[in-house]
């Protein structure tokens, strides 16, 4: 279970966001191809359970990333 903070076309932007949210916990930038374009996803985790994921998501939203969501990968 991951907390996805956002997805960006620019890897530089993703790394800036990762640095901002790293105060909450460990994370990563991973790339994925969508419709022929590379997106760079900023994710925190993984967490081991739903409660931990919800707590992580609350913290991310509280520091200004209202579009964050939980993803299971």
PQR file with spaces between the fields and no chain letter, atoms N, CA, C, O and H, PARSE charges and radii, in Angstrom:
ATOM       1  N    UNK     1       0.862   -1.173    0.000 -0.4000 1.5000
ATOM       2  CA   UNK     1       0.000    0.000    0.000 -0.0000 2.0000
ATOM       3  C    UNK     1       0.904    1.230    0.000  0.5500 1.7000
ATOM       4  O    UNK     1       1.798    1.360    0.836 -0.5500 1.4000
ATOM       5  N    UNK     2       0.659    2.116   -0.938 -0.4000 1.5000
ATOM       6  CA   UNK     2       1.455    3.326   -1.093 -0.0000 2.0000
ATOM       7  C    UNK     2       0.584    4.572   -0.943  0.5500 1.7000
ATOM       8  O    UNK     2      -0.619    4.531   -1.200 -0.5500 1.4000
ATOM       9  H    UNK     2      -0.068    2.010   -1.617  0.4000 1.0000
ATOM      10  N    UNK     3       1.182    5.644   -0.538 -0.4000 1.5000
ATOM      11  CA   UNK     3       0.548    6.952   -0.598 -0.0000 2.0000
ATOM      12  C    UNK     3       1.120    7.672   -1.801  0.5500 1.7000
ATOM      13  O    UNK     3       2.288    8.061   -1.798 -0.5500 1.4000
ATOM      14  H    UNK     3       2.160    5.677   -0.330  0.4000 1.0000
ATOM      15  N    UNK     4       0.304    7.854   -2.833 -0.4000 1.5000
ATOM      16  CA   UNK     4       0.797    8.546   -4.021 -0.0000 2.0000
ATOM      17  C    UNK     4       0.513   10.030   -3.884  0.5500 1.7000
ATOM      18  O    UNK     4      -0.638   10.456   -3.793 -0.5500 1.4000
ATOM      19  H    UNK     4      -0.645    7.538   -2.836  0.4000 1.0000
ATOM      20  N    UNK     5       1.577   10.799   -3.871 -0.4000 1.5000
ATOM      21  CA   UNK     5       1.480   12.245   -3.694 -0.0000 2.0000
ATOM      22  C    UNK     5       1.079   12.916   -5.003  0.5500 1.7000
ATOM      23  O    UNK     5       0.291   13.861   -5.005 -0.5500 1.4000
ATOM      24  H    UNK     5       2.512   10.452   -3.945  0.4000 1.0000
ATOM      25  N    UNK     6       1.615   12.432   -6.098 -0.4000 1.5000
ATOM      26  CA   UNK     6       1.294   13.011   -7.395 -0.0000 2.0000
ATOM      27  C    UNK     6       2.067   12.328   -8.501  0.5500 1.7000
ATOM      28  O    UNK     6       2.907   11.463   -8.251 -0.5500 1.4000
ATOM      29  H    UNK     6       2.256   11.664   -6.097  0.4000 1.0000
ATOM      30  N    UNK     7       1.772   12.727   -9.732 -0.4000 1.5000
ATOM      31  CA   UNK     7       2.477   12.221  -10.903 -0.0000 2.0000
ATOM      32  C    UNK     7       2.801   13.416  -11.795  0.5500 1.7000
ATOM      33  O    UNK     7       1.970   14.302  -11.991 -0.5500 1.4000
ATOM      34  H    UNK     7       1.090   13.429   -9.935  0.4000 1.0000
ATOM      35  N    UNK     8       4.012   13.426  -12.328 -0.4000 1.5000
ATOM      36  CA   UNK     8       4.533   14.588  -13.029 -0.0000 2.0000
ATOM      37  C    UNK     8       5.195   14.174  -14.337  0.5500 1.7000
ATOM      38  O    UNK     8       5.756   13.083  -14.445 -0.5500 1.4000
ATOM      39  H    UNK     8       4.687   12.706  -12.168  0.4000 1.0000
ATOM      40  N    UNK     9       5.123   15.056  -15.326 -0.4000 1.5000
ATOM      41  CA   UNK     9       5.821   14.804  -16.585 -0.0000 2.0000
ATOM      42  C    UNK     9       7.311   15.098  -16.465  0.5500 1.7000
ATOM      43  O    UNK     9       8.115   14.531  -17.205 -0.5500 1.4000
ATOM      44  H    UNK     9       4.668   15.942  -15.239  0.4000 1.0000
ATOM      45  N    UNK    10       7.682   15.971  -15.547 -0.4000 1.5000
ATOM      46  CA   UNK    10       9.091   16.321  -15.359 -0.0000 2.0000
ATOM      47  C    UNK    10       9.647   15.598  -14.133  0.5500 1.7000
ATOM      48  O    UNK    10       9.129   15.737  -13.025 -0.5500 1.4000
ATOM      49  H    UNK    10       7.029   16.431  -14.946  0.4000 1.0000
ATOM      50  N    UNK    11      10.696   14.833  -14.351 -0.4000 1.5000
ATOM      51  CA   UNK    11      11.320   14.111  -13.245 -0.0000 2.0000
ATOM      52  C    UNK    11      11.845   15.081  -12.186  0.5500 1.7000
ATOM      53  O    UNK    11      11.821   14.776  -10.993 -0.5500 1.4000
ATOM      54  H    UNK    11      11.117   14.720  -15.251  0.4000 1.0000
ATOM      55  N    UNK    12      12.311   16.229  -12.615 -0.4000 1.5000
ATOM      56  CA   UNK    12      12.809   17.243  -11.678 -0.0000 2.0000
ATOM      57  C    UNK    12      11.707   17.672  -10.717  0.5500 1.7000
ATOM      58  O    UNK    12      11.949   17.804   -9.517 -0.5500 1.4000
ATOM      59  H    UNK    12      12.331   16.478  -13.584  0.4000 1.0000
ATOM      60  N    UNK    13      10.513   17.887  -11.227 -0.4000 1.5000
ATOM      61  CA   UNK    13       9.378   18.276  -10.379 -0.0000 2.0000
ATOM      62  C    UNK    13       9.058   17.178   -9.369  0.5500 1.7000
ATOM      63  O    UNK    13       8.797   17.455   -8.199 -0.5500 1.4000
ATOM      64  H    UNK    13      10.316   17.779  -12.201  0.4000 1.0000
ATOM      65  N    UNK    14       9.080   15.947   -9.828 -0.4000 1.5000
ATOM      66  CA   UNK    14       8.804   14.823   -8.935 -0.0000 2.0000
ATOM      67  C    UNK    14       9.830   14.763   -7.807  0.5500 1.7000
ATOM      68  O    UNK    14       9.474   14.510   -6.656 -0.5500 1.4000
ATOM      69  H    UNK    14       9.293   15.722  -10.779  0.4000 1.0000
ATOM      70  N    UNK    15      11.092   14.994   -8.131 -0.4000 1.5000
ATOM      71  CA   UNK    15      12.131   14.952   -7.107 -0.0000 2.0000
ATOM      72  C    UNK    15      11.983   16.087   -6.095  0.5500 1.7000
ATOM      73  O    UNK    15      12.266   15.903   -4.912 -0.5500 1.4000
ATOM      74  H    UNK    15      11.381   15.199   -9.066  0.4000 1.0000
ATOM      75  N    UNK    16      11.545   17.255   -6.553 -0.4000 1.5000
ATOM      76  CA   UNK    16      11.309   18.382   -5.638 -0.0000 2.0000
ATOM      77  C    UNK    16      10.189   18.032   -4.662  0.5500 1.7000
ATOM      78  O    UNK    16      10.304   18.287   -3.463 -0.5500 1.4000
ATOM      79  H    UNK    16      11.316   17.404   -7.515  0.4000 1.0000
ATOM      80  N    UNK    17       9.119   17.453   -5.170 -0.4000 1.5000
ATOM      81  CA   UNK    17       7.997   17.072   -4.307 -0.0000 2.0000
ATOM      82  C    UNK    17       8.423   15.974   -3.337  0.5500 1.7000
ATOM      83  O    UNK    17       8.069   16.021   -2.159 -0.5500 1.4000
ATOM      84  H    UNK    17       9.025   17.246   -6.143  0.4000 1.0000
ATOM      85  N    UNK    18       9.175   14.994   -3.814 -0.4000 1.5000
ATOM      86  CA   UNK    18       9.645   13.934   -2.926 -0.0000 2.0000
ATOM      87  C    UNK    18      10.446   14.512   -1.773  0.5500 1.7000
ATOM      88  O    UNK    18      10.292   14.085   -0.629 -0.5500 1.4000
ATOM      89  H    UNK    18       9.463   14.956   -4.771  0.4000 1.0000
ATOM      90  N    UNK    19      11.293   15.473   -2.069 -0.4000 1.5000
ATOM      91  CA   UNK    19      12.091   16.092   -1.012 -0.0000 2.0000
ATOM      92  C    UNK    19      11.191   16.767    0.022  0.5500 1.7000
ATOM      93  O    UNK    19      11.459   16.681    1.220 -0.5500 1.4000
ATOM      94  H    UNK    19      11.418   15.820   -2.998  0.4000 1.0000
ATOM      95  N    UNK    20      10.127   17.437   -0.428 -0.4000 1.5000
ATOM      96  CA   UNK    20       9.208   18.114    0.484 -0.0000 2.0000
ATOM      97  C    UNK    20       8.462   17.138    1.386  0.5500 1.7000
ATOM      98  O    UNK    20       8.256   17.417    2.567 -0.5500 1.4000
ATOM      99  H    UNK    20       9.910   17.506   -1.402  0.4000 1.0000
ATOM     100  N    UNK    21       8.057   15.997    0.838 -0.4000 1.5000
ATOM     101  CA   UNK    21       7.259   15.056    1.626 -0.0000 2.0000
ATOM     102  C    UNK    21       8.112   14.038    2.381  0.5500 1.7000
ATOM     103  O    UNK    21       7.586   13.254    3.172 -0.5500 1.4000
ATOM     104  H    UNK    21       8.225   15.770   -0.122  0.4000 1.0000
ATOM     105  N    UNK    22       9.408   14.044    2.146 -0.4000 1.5000
ATOM     106  CA   UNK    22      10.273   13.064    2.813 -0.0000 2.0000
ATOM     107  C    UNK    22      10.320   13.265    4.328  0.5500 1.7000
ATOM     108  O    UNK    22      10.760   12.373    5.053 -0.5500 1.4000
ATOM     109  H    UNK    22       9.836   14.681    1.504  0.4000 1.0000
ATOM     110  N    UNK    23       9.874   14.423    4.816 -0.4000 1.5000
ATOM     111  CA   UNK    23       9.799   14.631    6.269 -0.0000 2.0000
ATOM     112  C    UNK    23       8.748   13.719    6.886  0.5500 1.7000
ATOM     113  O    UNK    23       8.779   13.474    8.091 -0.5500 1.4000
ATOM     114  H    UNK    23       9.517   15.148    4.228  0.4000 1.0000
ATOM     115  N    UNK    24       7.820   13.215    6.082 -0.4000 1.5000
ATOM     116  CA   UNK    24       6.756   12.338    6.564 -0.0000 2.0000
ATOM     117  C    UNK    24       7.226   10.888    6.613  0.5500 1.7000
ATOM     118  O    UNK    24       6.882   10.147    7.535 -0.5500 1.4000
ATOM     119  H    UNK    24       7.795   13.415    5.103  0.4000 1.0000
ATOM     120  N    UNK    25       8.011   10.489    5.620 -0.4000 1.5000
ATOM     121  CA   UNK    25       8.467    9.106    5.580 -0.0000 2.0000
ATOM     122  C    UNK    25       9.239    8.820    4.308  0.5500 1.7000
ATOM     123  O    UNK    25       9.388    9.677    3.437 -0.5500 1.4000
ATOM     124  H    UNK    25       8.290   11.091    4.872  0.4000 1.0000
ATOM     125  N    UNK    26       9.722    7.597    4.225 -0.4000 1.5000
ATOM     126  CA   UNK    26      10.503    7.173    3.067 -0.0000 2.0000
ATOM     127  C    UNK    26       9.611    7.053    1.845  0.5500 1.7000
ATOM     128  O    UNK    26       8.440    6.685    1.938 -0.5500 1.4000
ATOM     129  H    UNK    26       9.601    6.901    4.933  0.4000 1.0000
ATOM     130  N    UNK    27      10.191    7.372    0.699 -0.4000 1.5000
ATOM     131  CA   UNK    27       9.421    7.276   -0.530 -0.0000 2.0000
ATOM     132  C    UNK    27      10.320    7.094   -1.722  0.5500 1.7000
ATOM     133  O    UNK    27      11.518    6.843   -1.595 -0.5500 1.4000
ATOM     134  H    UNK    27      11.142    7.672    0.623  0.4000 1.0000
ATOM     135  N    UNK    28       9.713    7.226   -2.895 -0.4000 1.5000
ATOM     136  CA   UNK    28      10.460    7.038   -4.123 -0.0000 2.0000
ATOM     137  C    UNK    28       9.781    7.754   -5.278  0.5500 1.7000
ATOM     138  O    UNK    28       8.596    8.085   -5.224 -0.5500 1.4000
ATOM     139  H    UNK    28       8.740    7.430   -2.999  0.4000 1.0000
ATOM     140  N    UNK    29      10.557    7.980   -6.311 -0.4000 1.5000
ATOM     141  CA   UNK    29      10.031    8.429   -7.593 -0.0000 2.0000
ATOM     142  C    UNK    29      10.157    7.237   -8.532  0.5500 1.7000
ATOM     143  O    UNK    29      11.243    6.686   -8.708 -0.5500 1.4000
ATOM     144  H    UNK    29      11.519    7.711   -6.355  0.4000 1.0000
ATOM     145  N    UNK    30       9.045    6.848   -9.128 -0.4000 1.5000
ATOM     146  CA   UNK    30       9.073    5.749  -10.093 -0.0000 2.0000
ATOM     147  C    UNK    30       8.429    6.227  -11.384  0.5500 1.7000
ATOM     148  O    UNK    30       7.559    7.098  -11.374 -0.5500 1.4000
ATOM     149  H    UNK    30       8.163    7.297   -8.985  0.4000 1.0000
ATOM     150  N    UNK    31       8.860    5.654  -12.479 -0.4000 1.5000
ATOM     151  CA   UNK    31       8.318    6.089  -13.772 -0.0000 2.0000
ATOM     152  C    UNK    31       7.347    5.046  -14.311  0.5500 1.7000
ATOM     153  O    UNK    31       7.461    3.849  -14.047 -0.5500 1.4000
ATOM     154  H    UNK    31       9.567    4.946  -12.486  0.4000 1.0000
ATOM     155  N    UNK    32       6.386    5.556  -15.080 -0.4000 1.5000
ATOM     156  CA   UNK    32       5.391    4.701  -15.720 -0.0000 2.0000
ATOM     157  C    UNK    32       5.039    5.341  -17.065  0.5500 1.7000
ATOM     158  O    UNK    32       5.005    6.566  -17.180 -0.5500 1.4000
ATOM     159  H    UNK    32       6.293    6.528  -15.294  0.4000 1.0000
ATOM     160  N    UNK    33       4.782    4.527  -18.062 -0.4000 1.5000
ATOM     161  CA   UNK    33       4.411    5.029  -19.380 -0.0000 2.0000
ATOM     162  C    UNK    33       2.894    5.046  -19.489  0.5500 1.7000
ATOM     163  O    UNK    33       2.242    4.012  -19.341 -0.5500 1.4000
ATOM     164  H    UNK    33       4.810    3.532  -17.968  0.4000 1.0000
ATOM     165  N    UNK    34       2.333    6.225  -19.748 -0.4000 1.5000
ATOM     166  CA   UNK    34       0.891    6.384  -19.928 -0.0000 2.0000
ATOM     167  C    UNK    34       0.644    7.105  -21.247  0.5500 1.7000
ATOM     168  O    UNK    34       1.095    8.233  -21.448 -0.5500 1.4000
ATOM     169  H    UNK    34       2.863    7.064  -19.868  0.4000 1.0000
ATOM     170  N    UNK    35      -0.073    6.442  -22.134 -0.4000 1.5000
ATOM     171  CA   UNK    35      -0.428    7.021  -23.430 -0.0000 2.0000
ATOM     172  C    UNK    35       0.788    7.549  -24.179  0.5500 1.7000
ATOM     173  O    UNK    35       0.734    8.607  -24.806 -0.5500 1.4000
ATOM     174  H    UNK    35      -0.439    5.526  -21.971  0.4000 1.0000
ATOM     175  N    UNK    36       1.873    6.807  -24.105 -0.4000 1.5000
ATOM     176  CA   UNK    36       3.080    7.162  -24.836 -0.0000 2.0000
ATOM     177  C    UNK    36       3.957    8.208  -24.172  0.5500 1.7000
ATOM     178  O    UNK    36       4.961    8.628  -24.747 -0.5500 1.4000
ATOM     179  H    UNK    36       1.917    5.948  -23.595  0.4000 1.0000
ATOM     180  N    UNK    37       3.597    8.631  -22.982 -0.4000 1.5000
ATOM     181  CA   UNK    37       4.390    9.623  -22.253 -0.0000 2.0000
ATOM     182  C    UNK    37       4.832    9.045  -20.920  0.5500 1.7000
ATOM     183  O    UNK    37       4.134    8.237  -20.308 -0.5500 1.4000
ATOM     184  H    UNK    37       2.781    8.291  -22.515  0.4000 1.0000
ATOM     185  N    UNK    38       6.001    9.476  -20.488 -0.4000 1.5000
ATOM     186  CA   UNK    38       6.513    9.018  -19.198 -0.0000 2.0000
ATOM     187  C    UNK    38       6.013    9.939  -18.100  0.5500 1.7000
ATOM     188  O    UNK    38       6.151   11.159  -18.181 -0.5500 1.4000
ATOM     189  H    UNK    38       6.568   10.133  -20.985  0.4000 1.0000
ATOM     190  N    UNK    39       5.428    9.334  -17.068 -0.4000 1.5000
ATOM     191  CA   UNK    39       5.029   10.056  -15.860 -0.0000 2.0000
ATOM     192  C    UNK    39       5.932    9.608  -14.722  0.5500 1.7000
ATOM     193  O    UNK    39       6.312    8.440  -14.637 -0.5500 1.4000
ATOM     194  H    UNK    39       5.316    8.342  -17.002  0.4000 1.0000
ATOM     195  N    UNK    40       6.269   10.541  -13.855 -0.4000 1.5000
ATOM     196  CA   UNK    40       7.091   10.242  -12.691 -0.0000 2.0000
ATOM     197  C    UNK    40       6.209   10.356  -11.462  0.5500 1.7000
ATOM     198  O    UNK    40       5.750   11.441  -11.105 -0.5500 1.4000
ATOM     199  H    UNK    40       5.960   11.490  -13.923  0.4000 1.0000
ATOM     200  N    UNK    41       5.978    9.210  -10.816 -0.4000 1.5000
ATOM     201  CA   UNK    41       5.089    9.151   -9.661 -0.0000 2.0000
ATOM     202  C    UNK    41       5.890    9.337   -8.377  0.5500 1.7000
ATOM     203  O    UNK    41       6.959    8.754   -8.198 -0.5500 1.4000
ATOM     204  H    UNK    41       6.350    8.329  -11.106  0.4000 1.0000
ATOM     205  N    UNK    42       5.351   10.157   -7.499 -0.4000 1.5000
ATOM     206  CA   UNK    42       5.943   10.341   -6.175 -0.0000 2.0000
ATOM     207  C    UNK    42       5.091    9.536   -5.208  0.5500 1.7000
ATOM     208  O    UNK    42       3.897    9.789   -5.051 -0.5500 1.4000
ATOM     209  H    UNK    42       4.482   10.631   -7.644  0.4000 1.0000
ATOM     210  N    UNK    43       5.723    8.564   -4.564 -0.4000 1.5000
ATOM     211  CA   UNK    43       5.003    7.687   -3.641 -0.0000 2.0000
ATOM     212  C    UNK    43       5.764    7.571   -2.333  0.5500 1.7000
ATOM     213  O    UNK    43       6.995    7.546   -2.302 -0.5500 1.4000
ATOM     214  H    UNK    43       6.693    8.358   -4.691  0.4000 1.0000
ATOM     215  N    UNK    44       4.999    7.499   -1.257 -0.4000 1.5000
ATOM     216  CA   UNK    44       5.567    7.238    0.058 -0.0000 2.0000
ATOM     217  C    UNK    44       5.140    5.843    0.484  0.5500 1.7000
ATOM     218  O    UNK    44       4.027    5.406    0.194 -0.5500 1.4000
ATOM     219  H    UNK    44       3.999    7.519   -1.282  0.4000 1.0000
ATOM     220  N    UNK    45       6.034    5.153    1.172 -0.4000 1.5000
ATOM     221  CA   UNK    45       5.724    3.808    1.631 -0.0000 2.0000
ATOM     222  C    UNK    45       6.773    2.850    1.129  0.5500 1.7000
ATOM     223  O    UNK    45       7.902    3.257    0.857 -0.5500 1.4000
ATOM     224  H    UNK    45       6.939    5.509    1.407  0.4000 1.0000
ATOM     225  N    UNK    46       6.429    1.598    1.003 -0.4000 1.5000
ATOM     226  CA   UNK    46       5.095    1.055    1.210 -0.0000 2.0000
ATOM     227  C    UNK    46       4.776    0.889    2.694  0.5500 1.7000
ATOM     228  O    UNK    46       5.668    0.799    3.537 -0.5500 1.4000
ATOM     229  H    UNK    46       5.512    1.267    1.225  0.4000 1.0000
ATOM     230  N    UNK    47       3.484    0.851    2.985 -0.4000 1.5000
ATOM     231  CA   UNK    47       3.019    0.569    4.340 -0.0000 2.0000
ATOM     232  C    UNK    47       2.494   -0.854    4.382  0.5500 1.7000
ATOM     233  O    UNK    47       2.231   -1.466    3.347 -0.5500 1.4000
ATOM     234  H    UNK    47       2.759    0.923    2.300  0.4000 1.0000
ATOM     235  N    UNK    48       2.348   -1.363    5.578 -0.4000 1.5000
ATOM     236  CA   UNK    48       1.947   -2.761    5.721 -0.0000 2.0000
ATOM     237  C    UNK    48       0.464   -2.945    5.980  0.5500 1.7000
ATOM     238  O    UNK    48      -0.050   -4.059    5.871 -0.5500 1.4000
ATOM     239  H    UNK    48       2.563   -0.866    6.419  0.4000 1.0000
ATOM     240  N    UNK    49      -0.235   -1.861    6.323 -0.4000 1.5000
ATOM     241  CA   UNK    49      -1.663   -2.006    6.599 -0.0000 2.0000
ATOM     242  C    UNK    49      -2.424   -0.725    6.273  0.5500 1.7000
ATOM     243  O    UNK    49      -1.833    0.335    6.069 -0.5500 1.4000
ATOM     244  H    UNK    49       0.182   -0.957    6.411  0.4000 1.0000
ATOM     245  N    UNK    50      -3.732   -0.848    6.229 -0.4000 1.5000
ATOM     246  CA   UNK    50      -4.602    0.256    5.834 -0.0000 2.0000
ATOM     247  C    UNK    50      -4.530    1.414    6.823  0.5500 1.7000
ATOM     248  O    UNK    50      -4.534    2.573    6.408 -0.5500 1.4000
ATOM     249  H    UNK    50      -4.212   -1.709    6.394  0.4000 1.0000
ATOM     250  N    UNK    51      -4.464    1.129    8.104 -0.4000 1.5000
ATOM     251  CA   UNK    51      -4.400    2.195    9.117 -0.0000 2.0000
ATOM     252  C    UNK    51      -3.148    3.043    8.922  0.5500 1.7000
ATOM     253  O    UNK    51      -3.218    4.271    8.966 -0.5500 1.4000
ATOM     254  H    UNK    51      -4.461    0.187    8.441  0.4000 1.0000
ATOM     255  N    UNK    52      -2.019    2.404    8.708 -0.4000 1.5000
ATOM     256  CA   UNK    52      -0.770    3.132    8.476 -0.0000 2.0000
ATOM     257  C    UNK    52      -0.862    3.957    7.196  0.5500 1.7000
ATOM     258  O    UNK    52      -0.386    5.092    7.156 -0.5500 1.4000
ATOM     259  H    UNK    52      -1.962    1.406    8.672  0.4000 1.0000
ATOM     260  N    UNK    53      -1.465    3.403    6.158 -0.4000 1.5000
ATOM     261  CA   UNK    53      -1.624    4.123    4.891 -0.0000 2.0000
ATOM     262  C    UNK    53      -2.523    5.338    5.071  0.5500 1.7000
ATOM     263  O    UNK    53      -2.235    6.404    4.528 -0.5500 1.4000
ATOM     264  H    UNK    53      -1.851    2.481    6.190  0.4000 1.0000
ATOM     265  N    UNK    54      -3.602    5.192    5.822 -0.4000 1.5000
ATOM     266  CA   UNK    54      -4.503    6.319    6.082 -0.0000 2.0000
ATOM     267  C    UNK    54      -3.797    7.418    6.861  0.5500 1.7000
ATOM     268  O    UNK    54      -3.982    8.599    6.570 -0.5500 1.4000
ATOM     269  H    UNK    54      -3.836    4.325    6.263  0.4000 1.0000
ATOM     270  N    UNK    55      -2.995    7.045    7.841 -0.4000 1.5000
ATOM     271  CA   UNK    55      -2.237    8.035    8.618 -0.0000 2.0000
ATOM     272  C    UNK    55      -1.244    8.777    7.724  0.5500 1.7000
ATOM     273  O    UNK    55      -1.099    9.996    7.819 -0.5500 1.4000
ATOM     274  H    UNK    55      -2.844    6.086    8.078  0.4000 1.0000
ATOM     275  N    UNK    56      -0.577    8.044    6.875 -0.4000 1.5000
ATOM     276  CA   UNK    56       0.365    8.635    5.927 -0.0000 2.0000
ATOM     277  C    UNK    56      -0.346    9.624    5.009  0.5500 1.7000
ATOM     278  O    UNK    56       0.135   10.737    4.795 -0.5500 1.4000
ATOM     279  H    UNK    56      -0.695    7.053    6.798  0.4000 1.0000
ATOM     280  N    UNK    57      -1.486    9.219    4.473 -0.4000 1.5000
ATOM     281  CA   UNK    57      -2.250   10.074    3.578 -0.0000 2.0000
ATOM     282  C    UNK    57      -2.695   11.359    4.287  0.5500 1.7000
ATOM     283  O    UNK    57      -2.614   12.444    3.712 -0.5500 1.4000
ATOM     284  H    UNK    57      -1.877    8.315    4.647  0.4000 1.0000
ATOM     285  N    UNK    58      -3.159   11.238    5.521 -0.4000 1.5000
ATOM     286  CA   UNK    58      -3.571   12.424    6.286 -0.0000 2.0000
ATOM     287  C    UNK    58      -2.422   13.416    6.426  0.5500 1.7000
ATOM     288  O    UNK    58      -2.617   14.623    6.276 -0.5500 1.4000
ATOM     289  H    UNK    58      -3.225   10.356    5.988  0.4000 1.0000
ATOM     290  N    UNK    59      -1.233   12.911    6.711 -0.4000 1.5000
ATOM     291  CA   UNK    59      -0.068   13.784    6.877 -0.0000 2.0000
ATOM     292  C    UNK    59       0.291   14.481    5.572  0.5500 1.7000
ATOM     293  O    UNK    59       0.621   15.667    5.570 -0.5500 1.4000
ATOM     294  H    UNK    59      -1.075   11.931    6.832  0.4000 1.0000
ATOM     295  N    UNK    60       0.228   13.757    4.471 -0.4000 1.5000
ATOM     296  CA   UNK    60       0.548   14.334    3.164 -0.0000 2.0000
ATOM     297  C    UNK    60      -0.463   15.428    2.811  0.5500 1.7000
ATOM     298  O    UNK    60      -0.082   16.499    2.340 -0.5500 1.4000
ATOM     299  H    UNK    60      -0.040   12.794    4.472  0.4000 1.0000
ATOM     300  N    UNK    61      -1.722   15.162    3.035 -0.4000 1.5000
ATOM     301  CA   UNK    61      -2.764   16.155    2.752 -0.0000 2.0000
ATOM     302  C    UNK    61      -2.583   17.384    3.635  0.5500 1.7000
ATOM     303  O    UNK    61      -2.760   18.512    3.176 -0.5500 1.4000
ATOM     304  H    UNK    61      -2.031   14.292    3.418  0.4000 1.0000
ATOM     305  N    UNK    62      -2.233   17.170    4.896 -0.4000 1.5000
ATOM     306  CA   UNK    62      -2.062   18.284    5.833 -0.0000 2.0000
ATOM     307  C    UNK    62      -0.903   19.210    5.483  0.5500 1.7000
ATOM     308  O    UNK    62      -0.891   20.361    5.921 -0.5500 1.4000
ATOM     309  H    UNK    62      -2.089   16.254    5.269  0.4000 1.0000
ATOM     310  N    UNK    63       0.068   18.742    4.709 -0.4000 1.5000
ATOM     311  CA   UNK    63       1.156   19.642    4.323 -0.0000 2.0000
ATOM     312  C    UNK    63       0.925   20.244    2.933  0.5500 1.7000
ATOM     313  O    UNK    63       1.819   20.872    2.364 -0.5500 1.4000
ATOM     314  H    UNK    63       0.059   17.807    4.354  0.4000 1.0000
ATOM     315  N    UNK    64      -0.288   20.044    2.390 -0.4000 1.5000
ATOM     316  CA   UNK    64      -0.654   20.765    1.186 -0.0000 2.0000
ATOM     317  C    UNK    64      -0.809   19.975   -0.096  0.5500 1.7000
ATOM     318  O    UNK    64      -0.944   20.564   -1.168 -0.5500 1.4000
ATOM     319  H    UNK    64      -1.014   19.534    2.851  0.4000 1.0000
ATOM     320  N    UNK    65      -0.793   18.663   -0.013 -0.4000 1.5000
ATOM     321  CA   UNK    65      -0.937   17.849   -1.220 -0.0000 2.0000
ATOM     322  C    UNK    65      -2.305   17.166   -1.217  0.5500 1.7000
ATOM     323  O    UNK    65      -2.419   15.955   -1.026 -0.5500 1.4000
ATOM     324  H    UNK    65      -0.684   18.184    0.858  0.4000 1.0000
ATOM     325  N    UNK    66      -3.342   17.988   -1.436 -0.4000 1.5000
ATOM     326  CA   UNK    66      -4.723   17.526   -1.364 -0.0000 2.0000
ATOM     327  C    UNK    66      -5.111   16.488   -2.401  0.5500 1.7000
ATOM     328  O    UNK    66      -6.123   15.807   -2.232 -0.5500 1.4000
ATOM     329  H    UNK    66      -3.249   18.971   -1.591  0.4000 1.0000
ATOM     330  N    UNK    67      -4.342   16.348   -3.464 -0.4000 1.5000
ATOM     331  CA   UNK    67      -4.642   15.363   -4.495 -0.0000 2.0000
ATOM     332  C    UNK    67      -4.038   13.995   -4.221  0.5500 1.7000
ATOM     333  O    UNK    67      -4.172   13.083   -5.037 -0.5500 1.4000
ATOM     334  H    UNK    67      -3.520   16.902   -3.602  0.4000 1.0000
ATOM     335  N    UNK    68      -3.382   13.848   -3.094 -0.4000 1.5000
ATOM     336  CA   UNK    68      -2.749   12.562   -2.758 -0.0000 2.0000
ATOM     337  C    UNK    68      -3.813   11.488   -2.581  0.5500 1.7000
ATOM     338  O    UNK    68      -4.962   11.776   -2.247 -0.5500 1.4000
ATOM     339  H    UNK    68      -3.273   14.589   -2.432  0.4000 1.0000
ATOM     340  N    UNK    69      -3.403   10.236   -2.814 -0.4000 1.5000
ATOM     341  CA   UNK    69      -4.348    9.129   -2.681 -0.0000 2.0000
ATOM     342  C    UNK    69      -3.613    7.858   -2.308  0.5500 1.7000
ATOM     343  O    UNK    69      -2.387    7.780   -2.388 -0.5500 1.4000
ATOM     344  H    UNK    69      -2.470   10.002   -3.086  0.4000 1.0000
ATOM     345  N    UNK    70      -4.370    6.882   -1.908 -0.4000 1.5000
ATOM     346  CA   UNK    70      -3.834    5.554   -1.594 -0.0000 2.0000
ATOM     347  C    UNK    70      -3.857    4.715   -2.859  0.5500 1.7000
ATOM     348  O    UNK    70      -4.843    4.712   -3.595 -0.5500 1.4000
ATOM     349  H    UNK    70      -5.366    6.945   -1.844  0.4000 1.0000
ATOM     350  N    UNK    71      -2.763    4.001   -3.110 -0.4000 1.5000
ATOM     351  CA   UNK    71      -2.719    3.058   -4.230 -0.0000 2.0000
ATOM     352  C    UNK    71      -2.163    1.732   -3.736  0.5500 1.7000
ATOM     353  O    UNK    71      -1.291    1.688   -2.869 -0.5500 1.4000
ATOM     354  H    UNK    71      -1.961    4.003   -2.512  0.4000 1.0000
ATOM     355  N    UNK    72      -2.682    0.662   -4.302 -0.4000 1.5000
ATOM     356  CA   UNK    72      -2.199   -0.670   -3.977 -0.0000 2.0000
ATOM     357  C    UNK    72      -1.485   -1.189   -5.209  0.5500 1.7000
ATOM     358  O    UNK    72      -2.065   -1.263   -6.293 -0.5500 1.4000
ATOM     359  H    UNK    72      -3.391    0.697   -5.007  0.4000 1.0000
ATOM     360  N    UNK    73      -0.233   -1.544   -5.035 -0.4000 1.5000
ATOM     361  CA   UNK    73       0.581   -1.949   -6.174 -0.0000 2.0000
ATOM     362  C    UNK    73       1.313   -3.226   -5.870  0.5500 1.7000
ATOM     363  O    UNK    73       2.055   -3.727   -6.715 -0.5500 1.4000
ATOM     364  H    UNK    73       0.237   -1.484   -4.155  0.4000 1.0000
